[in-house]
Amino acid sequence: MHALSRRRWLAACAAVLPAASAARSVAAAPFPQRPVRIVVPYSVGVGPDVVARAVAEQLTTAWNQPVLVDNKPGAAGIVAFGDVRRTAPDGHTLYLADTATLAVNPLLHTSLPYDPVRDLEPLTLLFRATFLLWVGARNRFTTLAALMAGARRAPGQVSYATLGNGHASHIAVETFARAAGLHMLHVPFKDAGALMTSVVAGDVDFTTFSMNTVAGLYAGGRLRPLAVAAAQRLAVHPEIPTLAQAGGPAVEMHPWAGLVTVAGTPAPLLERLQADLATALASTRVRSQAELAGFEITPSSPQALRARMDADAALVRPLLDEGRIARV
């Protein structure tokens, strides 16, 4: 080989070898090397936290390292995810991200401390819930058809309660209202207890939440379901019609959550995380805990999680553009 050609060949090899060596070292490095953290933007004991802890138990066993749940509730996940994005992209920090974090906040807020596309790597969908429309047991509207007729007679007079502007309950009702051509009065609450008290008393006409959230009030006869926002009736409550069966639009309301990690995490680690999470989500323990919390485990590919984000953003954008939900 000519001396000049040989020097060029050696230089090219020298440039390629460090990158190849780095890739091999990432693939070969033991994982995890220390405790792993799952950041959850909810309080201890609520449904998403219960599911996260069940997943953490499975991963602790699989990895022989503690997997710790770090609860950071409040601000629709903004503070929690702002913290996560600043951590090292080494697979040791996971985040339970929901509809608000991934699909709603970027449209709702003019300024955010994170970008869900730029700052995260999707891993898998985790679970989904199903919303129902609820009225107080003595409410004037005994059927969904009656509620819709009342809203048409008096636009802006029939009221509904949510946990605030842009909350999943707010988006669900306005999605239903837009599909039905209705305009109703939004009454936001900061506290779920106060919200339920108002609906039970009839101070607010209706609300929307999953069955597990209000199971005690339903069992005690204080709340009455008008319809379930799903394609099929609930298997455990087949007496409740779907929205379409009750005379409403065929709207589905399924708030969801997924697991993501920090952008820049090496591909071999992402593949390891995705495979181990799939195994954890297939376990009987995780599925039974999720069912008790009122959720359906919905494992997926990272691409399916991205698609779910895009679909929900497309659903929410018209609500903001039409002023049904206010930008902040």
Secondary structure, DSSP 8 states (H G I E B T S, - for coil): --HHHHHHHHHHHHHHHHHHHHHHHHHHS-S-SS-EEEEESS-TTSHHHHHHHHHHHHHHHHHTS-EEEEE---GGGHHHHHHHTTS-SSSSEEEEEEHIIIIIHHHH-S--S--HHHHEEEEEEEEE--EEEEEETT-S--SHHHHHHHHHHSTTTSEEEESSTT-HHHHHHHHHHHHHT---EEEE-S-HHHHHHHHHHTSS-EEEEEHHHHHHHHHTTSEEEEEESSSS-BTTBTTS-BTTTTTS-------EEEEEEETT--HHHHHHHHHHHHHHHTSHHHHHHHHHTT-EE----HHHHHHHHHHHHHHHHHHHHTTSS---
